[in-house]
Every structure is written in structure tokens, then in C-alpha cells.
Amino acid sequence: MIKKEKLTSQFVREESIAFSCRHNAGHLASSLSSVEILTTLFREFLHFNVENPQDSSRDRLVFSKGHGCYAYYVILNALGFIPDDVFYSFGTESSVLKGCVSYTPEFMLEASTGSLGHGLPIAVGMAQSLKMQGKNNKVVCIIGDGEMQEGSNFEALASAYRFKLDNLLIIIDANDLSAMDRLEHIGLPNDTLSRVLRAYVDEECFYDIDGHNENALREAYRHFFDDAKGLSIIVARTIKGKGVAMIESNAKYHYRCPLQDGFVWQDKAMDISRASIAQQEKSHTTQTSTPTWIEAHTPTNAKQNATISGPQTLANKKQIMDALYPYFANDEKMVLLVGDMGFAVLDSYFEHFSYRVFNVGIAEQAMVGMAAGMYLSGLKPVVYAQIPFLSMRAYEQIRYDVCEHYLGVIIIGVGADNYFKALGRSHCMDSDDIKLMEILPQLQIVSLDENGVKMALERYFSAKNLSSPPPPLYIRSI
């Protein structure tokens, strides 16, 4: 363990190379391009408590390019957040650390990423959540330039612009390479991407700099951490594989360890007993189970339960939102994210709680990601949108951002069982949404009549008295 003031980019780069070679692991090149970005950030600007990785006053770092995480792991290990036995056991069958970042708050790994396009919506949700609670925490999101091909990032950018998130810094690790080719051959080249991103921020909040120049990074960071007047973006021009000549700017090494091609490396790390590592690993492996606060919806129950037989008895959207209203009214931490719908049904929410209700537009993927970020930062989000666009377009966000993190987000799906059949198949799913949601073991499905929904909500909100937190909840309505 070293003091943060002693962190150097040379140390982080050498240790990142060692980390990859020690385990013959790919994704080294992606990790090396962000070394100076991370080192300068942790050493001089990011606020955290080395004694408590979950200190509520800490700044949040969402490392969205989660596959290029070795430098990130090296820094967290050097600062004492990731224990040595966990760090050196990477790559073993029961390893706690994964090849892509997995949410582990005790290690200060703030979000599961690696499935690209998820980190920024989560970061936007975090930043808005902290801002709504009057907290001074900063949120930093590091994204790969290839990752910017994901449309969810631009959905999230629109919300970040609208919310005037002066507590959010977006850093693009612009190394000019995606997994298989240079960006100009498959998407927006970085000069064009830079011009696009510049439109989202004020001129003084935008930097296009050398991402390996610590002085340039320091100037941009200082402006954000000390005097940001709005959303801030840094396009950090970097070299993929920086520091290992044979892999620099070479797409072949996106997932290839240089040892496979004759790179010579000698492990200088202390010898740690594999037996000791295996023993220590067990203490970091936890078993989780789904709370039984509400009977899970299963195909068997569905056949026996007439209340889910069709739209004649299924609760409608007005009944559900009316049943939810008293809980929402009495809890200042509850927020409602709406997918550009809800006339008449949501009038009372918009009228009385406009500061907690947000129409995020036609952006279901970012909306679910933002809900996850809000929950991770202390709020209790409810998502309201049409079933086909939630269950299919945002399915990956529900699976990965909400369920993977086991977050008690309430998801209200509107238009069950072909309620909108007059609009055509684009708005109809039969009951296929149930089949999709049943794949997710963490998710509790409520597909009931009005009284059944009221009982389910009563159980859900009484779950705070139980030892286990409430699970993610999916409520179907017509």
C-alpha cells in the first residue's frame, strides 16, 4: 500500500504490464492508454477515504470502458482498496476480480461495466441524484472512443445537458482504435467525434488534449474540480498499448497478451503462495439469495393465477400509479423517470412533484441506466414506459445495470397483452415480456389485478424492515 501522492504513471504502467503478463491476460493495450488519465485523477483530484471505500462523501468514478481495467485495478490495489490476495489471484477460477469491472463497493468499484454503453447513463443518474440531494460529490466517467458508437451514450448526454450537471466530468479515452480496426474505418473518427461532443458543453468546459500529458490533464481536471460551470468533457488523445512498442496502436492486441508473440517480461512481485491466495479468496466470495418478501411470478403460478389471464383483469396504468402515489408522496427520495408518455395518468405527479419527476424522452436504454445510477447514489427510482421498448430495447440495461447490481428499482411497463394492438406490432408483445423477464432470477414480476398490485406494493415498501433489501420489481399494466 502506498500513499496516493506517491502514485506515478511509470509505476502504474509497469504494474499494469505485469498484471497482464502474470496472468497471460488480454486487454492490456486498452488498459495502457488510460494510465495517465487515472493516475493524475487519483493522485491529485479524486476525493476518497482510504479507510472507508464506501464513504458517502467520496467522489464517484464510473469506469465505463470496463474491459481496459488493469491500470484501474493496479491503482486500487496500491491504495489498499483491493487486497493483495484478491489482486494476485486474478484469473483463477474463483477470482473475485473479473476481466471486466464488476460492481464491488468494498473495493471502490462503483459499477459493473464492460458491456459498453452502460457507464455514462449510470454516471448521469449518479450525478443527478447527488445534485438533487444537495451533495458536493463529483462524478467522473471514463469512456472509450470506440464505445461512443453506442447510442445510449448520446441519450445520456442529452439528459446530462438538460440537467446542467456541473458535477459530471466525461473523459473520452481517444486511442483511435476499436476492437478490430481504426475508428475512421468503422465509425466517427475522433476529430469528428470531438466536434460533436463540443456541442454539448460550454467552450470553457471542453478540452481536447494529449491524454498522456499530465500537465494538460491537470489543467483540465483543476477546472472541473475547482470551478466547473456546467457539464465538462475531456477528449484525451491517447495511444492504445502505450509503453509496449510491439502493441502500440496495433488492433491485433486488443485482446492478445504480448507474451504470445515473444514479449519478454520478468515478474518482480513478491511470491505469494497459491494456497494462501485460494484460502483468502473464500473470504471474499459471497453467496446471495433473492429475498422471499413476495412470491416470485413463475410460469407455474401463472397457470394457477387467474388474475394474470388477460387485460380484462390486469391492473391498468392509472390504477398502478394511483396505488404508488401515496408512497411516492411520502418519500422525498423517490423519483420518477418517464419515457415521454403518461398524459392524465401522471398529472398529479408532475403537478405536485415536478422536481422529482423527469421526462427523459424517447431514451429507454439511458433511462434504465440512469435509474441504476440514481439508486446507487441514494435515490429510489421508478421507471415508466411502454412494455416493448422497456423489455426489448432496454433489456440489457435491466439485466446488467439493475439486476446485476441487485437494485430495488421499480419498473412500470405499460401496454401488456397487446393493449395497444390498434397501433400495430411495434407496440405489442403478447406476453413475451414475461418470458424475457423470467430469465432474470433477481427480478420480481407483478402481473396482477388492482388489489394484487396494491398488496405487492405494500409488501415491497415494508421490506425495509427486513434484513434483505427489496429486489428489482417489474409491474405490468394495460
C-alpha positions in Angstrom: 0.0 0.0 0.0 1.3 3.4 -0.9 0.1 7.0 -0.3 -1.8 8.5 -3.2 0.8 11.3 -3.5 3.4 8.6 -4.4 1.5 7.2 -7.4 3.3 7.7 -10.6 2.3 6.8 -14.2 5.5 4.9 -14.6 4.7 2.6 -11.7 1.1 2.1 -12.8 2.2 1.3 -16.4 4.8 -1.2 -15.3 2.4 -2.8 -12.9 -0.4 -3.0 -15.5 2.0 -4.8 -17.9 3.0 -7.1 -15.0 -0.7 -7.8 -14.2 -1.4 -8.8 -17.8 1.7 -10.9 -18.3 1.4 -12.6 -14.9 -2.0 -14.0 -15.9 -1.4 -14.1 -19.7 -4.5 -11.9 -20.0 -5.6 -9.8 -22.9 -7.0 -6.2 -22.8 -3.5 -4.8 -21.8 -3.5 -2.4 -24.7 -6.8 -0.8 -23.7 -5.6 -0.5 -20.1 -2.3 1.2 -21.0 -4.0 4.1 -22.9 -5.7 5.3 -19.7 -2.7 5.2 -17.3 -2.0 8.9 -17.1 -5.8 9.7 -17.1 -6.3 7.5 -14.0 -3.0 8.2 -12.2 -3.4 12.0 -12.3 -7.0 11.7 -11.3 -6.4 9.5 -8.2 -3.2 11.2 -7.1 -4.4 14.8 -7.2 -8.1 15.3 -7.6 -10.5 12.4 -6.8 -11.8 12.6 -3.2 -11.9 9.3 -1.4 -11.3 7.8 2.1 -8.6 5.1 2.1 -10.1 3.8 5.4 -13.6 3.5 4.0 -14.2 2.8 0.3 -17.9 3.4 0.8 -17.6 6.8 2.5 -20.7 8.8 1.4 -18.6 11.9 0.8 -16.4 10.2 -1.8 -16.3 11.2 -5.5 -17.6 8.5 -7.9 -15.6 7.1 -10.7 -17.5 5.1 -13.3 -15.0 3.2 -15.5 -17.3 2.6 -18.5 -14.6 1.0 -20.7 -14.6 -1.8 -18.2 -12.5 -4.2 -20.3 -9.5 -2.0 -20.1 -9.3 -2.1 -16.3 -5.8 -3.3 -15.4 -4.4 0.2 -14.6 -7.6 0.8 -12.5 -7.1 -2.4 -10.6 -3.4 -1.6 -10.1 -4.2 1.8 -8.5 -6.9 0.5 -6.3 -4.6 -2.3 -5.1 -1.7 0.2 -4.5 -4.1 2.4 -2.4 -5.3 -0.5 -0.4 -8.8 -0.9 -1.7 -8.2 -4.2 -3.5 -6.3 -6.6 -1.1 -3.2 -8.3 -2.3 -4.6 -11.8 -2.2 -7.5 -10.8 -4.4 -5.3 -8.8 -6.8 -2.8 -11.6 -7.3 -5.5 -14.3 -7.6 -6.9 -12.7 -10.7 -7.6 -15.2 -13.4 -8.2 -18.1 -11.1 -11.5 -20.0 -11.3 -12.9 -18.4 -8.1 -11.3 -15.0 -8.6 -13.3 -12.0 -7.3 -11.8 -9.6 -9.8 -13.1 -10.1 -13.4 -11.7 -9.3 -16.8 -14.3 -6.5 -17.0 -15.2 -4.4 -14.0 -17.8 -5.9 -11.7 -19.6 -3.8 -9.1 -17.7 -4.4 -5.8 -18.3 -1.4 -3.5 -15.9 -2.7 -0.9 -13.1 -2.3 -3.5 -14.5 1.1 -4.6 -15.5 -0.4 -8.0 -18.7 1.7 -8.4 -20.5 -0.1 -11.3 -20.4 -3.2 -13.4 -19.2 -2.2 -16.9 -17.5 -3.8 -19.9 -20.9 -4.2 -21.6 -20.4 -1.0 -23.5 -22.7 2.0 -23.4 -23.8 1.4 -19.8 -21.4 3.6 -17.7 -22.4 7.0 -18.9 -26.1 6.6 -18.2 -25.3 5.3 -14.7 -22.9 8.2 -14.2 -25.6 10.7 -15.3 -28.0 9.1 -12.9 -25.5 9.3 -10.1 -24.7 13.0 -10.8 -28.3 14.0 -10.9 -29.1 12.0 -7.8 -26.2 13.7 -5.8 -27.2 17.1 -7.2 -30.9 16.6 -6.1 -29.7 15.7 -2.6 -27.6 18.8 -2.4 -24.3 16.9 -2.1 -21.0 18.1 -3.4 -19.6 14.8 -4.6 -18.2 14.8 -8.1 -18.8 12.1 -10.7 -16.2 11.1 -13.3 -17.0 8.7 -16.2 -14.2 7.3 -18.4 -15.4 6.1 -21.8 -13.6 4.5 -24.7 -13.8 6.3 -28.1 -15.0 3.1 -29.8 -17.7 2.8 -27.1 -19.1 6.1 -28.2 -20.7 4.2 -31.1 -23.3 3.1 -28.6 -26.4 5.2 -28.9 -27.2 5.0 -25.2 -24.3 7.4 -24.6 -25.9 10.1 -26.7 -29.2 9.5 -25.0 -27.4 10.1 -21.7 -25.6 13.1 -23.0 -28.9 14.8 -23.8 -30.0 14.3 -20.2 -26.7 15.5 -18.8 -27.0 18.6 -20.9 -30.6 19.2 -19.9 -29.9 18.6 -16.1 -26.9 21.1 -16.3 -24.7 18.6 -14.5 -21.8 20.7 -13.4 -20.8 17.8 -11.1 -20.1 15.4 -14.0 -16.9 15.0 -16.0 -16.9 12.8 -19.0 -13.4 11.7 -20.2 -13.1 10.0 -23.7 -10.0 7.8 -23.9 -9.5 8.6 -27.5 -6.9 6.0 -28.6 -8.3 5.8 -32.2 -8.9 2.0 -32.1 -11.9 -0.2 -31.6 -11.5 -3.9 -31.1 -10.7 -4.8 -34.7 -9.8 -1.7 -36.6 -9.2 2.1 -36.6 -12.2 4.2 -35.8 -12.2 6.1 -39.2 -12.9 2.7 -40.9 -15.9 1.8 -38.7 -17.4 4.9 -37.1 -16.7 8.5 -36.3 -13.0 9.4 -36.4 -12.0 11.3 -33.2 -11.7 14.7 -34.9 -15.4 14.4 -35.9 -16.4 13.0 -32.5 -14.7 15.9 -30.8 -16.7 18.4 -32.8 -19.9 16.6 -32.0 -19.2 16.5 -28.3 -18.2 20.1 -28.2 -21.8 21.0 -28.9 -22.9 19.6 -25.6 -20.9 21.9 -23.3 -19.8 25.5 -23.0 -16.4 26.3 -24.5 -14.6 26.7 -21.2 -15.8 23.2 -20.1 -14.4 21.3 -23.1 -10.8 20.1 -23.5 -9.2 18.2 -26.4 -5.8 17.3 -25.1 -2.9 14.9 -25.1 -4.1 12.2 -22.7 -0.6 11.2 -21.8 0.4 14.7 -20.8 -0.1 15.1 -17.0 0.2 18.9 -17.1 -2.6 19.1 -19.7 -4.7 16.7 -17.7 -4.0 18.6 -14.5 -5.3 21.8 -16.0 -8.5 20.3 -17.3 -9.1 18.4 -14.0 -8.5 21.6 -12.0 -11.1 23.5 -14.0 -13.7 20.8 -13.3 -13.0 20.1 -9.7 -12.5 23.7 -8.7 -14.6 25.9 -10.9 -16.9 23.9 -13.3 -19.9 26.0 -14.5 -21.5 23.1 -16.4 -21.1 19.6 -17.8 -17.4 19.0 -18.6 -15.9 16.8 -21.3 -12.3 15.9 -22.0 -11.3 14.2 -25.2 -8.0 12.7 -24.2 -5.9 11.7 -27.2 -4.0 8.6 -26.3 -2.1 5.7 -27.7 -3.5 2.2 -27.3 -0.8 0.0 -25.8 1.3 3.0 -24.7 4.6 1.8 -23.3 5.0 -1.6 -25.1 6.3 -0.8 -28.5 5.1 -4.0 -30.2 1.5 -3.5 -29.3 1.2 0.3 -29.6 -1.7 1.3 -32.0 -2.0 -2.2 -33.2 -5.6 -3.6 -33.3 -4.3 -7.1 -33.1 -3.5 -6.7 -29.4 -7.0 -5.6 -28.3 -7.4 -8.9 -26.6 -4.0 -10.5 -27.2 -1.3 -10.7 -24.5 2.2 -9.7 -25.9 3.7 -12.8 -24.3 2.2 -14.8 -27.1 4.4 -13.0 -29.6 7.8 -13.1 -27.8 7.5 -10.2 -25.4 10.0 -10.8 -22.5 8.8 -10.0 -19.0 10.0 -10.9 -15.6 7.7 -10.9 -12.5 9.2 -8.7 -9.8 6.3 -9.0 -7.5 6.6 -10.8 -4.1 6.0 -14.5 -4.2 2.5 -15.2 -2.8 1.5 -18.7 -2.0 -1.2 -20.0 -4.3 -2.6 -22.0 -1.3 -2.7 -18.8 0.7 -4.5 -17.0 -2.2 -7.0 -19.8 -2.5 -7.8 -19.6 1.2 -8.1 -15.9 1.2 -10.3 -15.9 -1.8 -13.0 -17.8 0.1 -13.4 -14.9 2.5 -14.2 -12.5 -0.4 -16.7 -14.8 -2.2 -20.2 -14.2 -1.0 -23.4 -16.1 -1.6 -26.5 -14.0 -2.3 -30.1 -15.1 -2.4 -33.3 -13.4 -3.5 -35.4 -12.3 -0.6 -38.7 -14.0 -0.3 -40.6 -10.9 0.6 -43.0 -11.5 -2.3 -43.9 -14.7 -4.1 -42.0 -14.7 -7.4 -44.0 -14.9 -10.6 -43.3 -18.2 -12.3 -44.9 -20.0 -15.2 -46.5 -22.5 -12.8 -48.0 -19.7 -10.7 -49.2 -18.0 -13.9 -51.2 -21.0 -14.9 -52.9 -21.2 -11.5 -53.5 -17.5 -11.0 -56.5 -16.1 -12.9 -55.5 -12.6 -12.1 -52.9 -12.6 -14.9 -55.2 -14.2 -17.5 -55.6 -11.1 -19.7 -56.2 -7.4 -20.0 -59.8 -7.7 -18.6 -58.4 -8.2 -15.1 -54.8 -6.9 -15.3 -54.4 -3.6 -13.5 -54.3 -0.6 -15.7 -51.6 2.1 -15.6 -53.8 4.6 -13.8 -54.6 2.1 -11.0 -51.0 1.2 -10.6 -49.8 4.8 -10.5 -52.6 5.8 -8.1 -51.6 2.9 -5.8 -48.0 4.0 -5.9 -48.8 7.7 -5.3 -49.0 7.7 -1.5 -45.6 6.0 -1.2 -44.1 8.5 -3.7 -45.7 11.5 -1.9 -44.3 10.5 1.5 -40.7 9.7 0.4 -38.6 12.5 -0.9 -36.0 10.0 -2.2 -38.4 8.5 -4.7 -38.0 9.8 -8.3 -40.0 9.0 -11.4 -38.3 8.7 -14.8 -40.8 8.7 -17.7 -40.3 7.6 -21.3 -42.2 10.5 -23.0 -45.7 9.3 -22.1 -48.3 9.5 -19.3 -50.8 12.2 -20.1 -53.6 12.2 -17.5 -52.2 9.2 -15.7 -49.2 11.1 -14.3 -50.7 14.6 -14.0 -50.7 14.6 -10.2 -47.0 13.5 -10.1 -46.0 16.3 -12.5 -48.2 18.9 -10.7 -47.1 18.2 -7.2 -43.6 16.8 -7.5 -42.1 18.3 -10.7 -38.7 18.4 -9.0 -38.7 14.6 -8.7 -40.3 13.7 -12.0 -38.3 13.7 -15.2 -39.5 13.1 -18.8 -36.2 11.8 -20.2 -37.7 11.4 -23.7 -37.5 8.5 -26.1 -34.4 7.1 -24.5 -35.3 3.9 -22.7 -31.8 2.5 -22.5 -30.3 5.6 -20.9 -33.4 5.9 -18.7 -32.9 2.5 -17.1 -29.1 3.1 -16.7 -29.8 6.5 -15.1 -32.3 4.8 -12.7 -29.5 2.4 -11.7 -27.1 5.3 -11.1 -29.7 7.1 -9.0 -30.3 4.1 -6.9 -26.6 3.6 -6.3 -26.4 7.2 -5.1 -29.2 7.1 -2.6 -32.4 7.7 -4.5 -35.3 5.3 -5.2 -36.2 5.5 -8.9 -39.4 4.4 -10.6 -39.2 3.9 -14.4 -42.4 4.3 -16.5 -42.5 3.3 -20.2 -44.2 1.1 -22.8 -43.5 -2.6 -22.4 -42.0 -3.4 -25.9 -39.4 -0.6 -25.6 -38.6 -1.4 -22.0 -38.4 -5.2 -22.3 -36.6 -5.4 -25.6 -34.8 -2.1 -26.3 -33.6 -1.7 -22.7 -33.4 -5.4 -21.8 -29.6 -5.3 -21.5 -29.8 -2.4 -19.1 -32.4 -4.1 -17.0 -30.3 -7.3 -16.9 -26.9 -5.7 -16.3 -27.4 -2.3 -14.7 -30.4 -3.1 -12.4 -30.4 -6.8 -11.8 -26.6 -7.4 -11.8 -26.3 -4.8 -9.1 -29.4 -6.0 -7.4 -31.0 -2.6 -7.2 -34.6 -2.1 -5.9 -35.7 -0.1 -9.0 -39.4 -0.3 -9.7 -40.1 -0.7 -13.4 -43.7 0.0 -14.6 -44.4 -1.5 -18.0 -47.5 -0.1 -19.9 -49.4 -1.8 -22.6 -49.4 -5.5 -21.6 -51.0 -8.3 -23.6 -51.5 -6.3 -26.8 -53.4 -3.4 -25.2 -52.1 -1.1 -28.0 -52.9 -3.6 -30.8 -54.5 -0.8 -32.8 -51.0 0.7 -33.2 -49.7 -2.4 -34.8 -47.0 -5.0 -33.8 -44.4 -2.3 -32.9 -46.4 -1.7 -29.7 -47.5 -5.3 -29.0 -45.7 -8.3 -27.4 -48.4 -10.7 -26.4 -47.0 -12.0 -23.1 -43.4 -12.3 -24.4 -42.2 -9.7 -21.9 -42.9 -12.2 -19.1 -40.8 -14.8 -20.8 -38.0 -12.4 -21.2 -38.2 -11.1 -17.6 -38.4 -14.6 -16.1 -34.9 -15.2 -17.4 -33.6 -12.7 -14.8 -33.6 -14.5 -11.4 -33.2 -11.3 -9.4 -36.3 -9.7 -10.9 -39.7 -10.0 -9.2 -42.6 -9.8 -11.7 -46.0 -8.5 -10.7 -48.7 -9.2 -13.3 -51.9 -8.9 -11.2 -55.2 -7.1 -10.9 -55.6 -3.8 -9.0 -55.9 -5.4 -5.5 -53.0 -7.7 -6.2 -50.8 -4.8 -7.2 -51.7 -2.9 -4.0 -50.7 -5.9 -1.9 -47.5 -6.3 -3.8 -46.6 -2.7 -3.3 -47.5 -2.9 0.4 -45.1 -5.8 0.8 -42.4 -4.1 -1.3 -42.4 -1.0 0.8 -42.5 -2.9 4.1 -39.4 -4.8 3.0 -37.2 -2.0 4.6 -38.0 -3.7 7.9 -36.4 -6.9 6.7 -32.7 -7.8 6.7 -32.6 -8.1 2.9 -33.2 -5.2 0.6 -36.1 -5.4 -1.8 -35.3 -6.8 -5.3 -35.9 -5.1 -8.6 -39.6 -5.1 -9.4 -41.3 -5.3 -12.8 -45.0 -4.4 -12.8 -47.1 -5.0 -15.9 -50.1 -2.9 -16.7 -52.6 -2.3 -19.5 
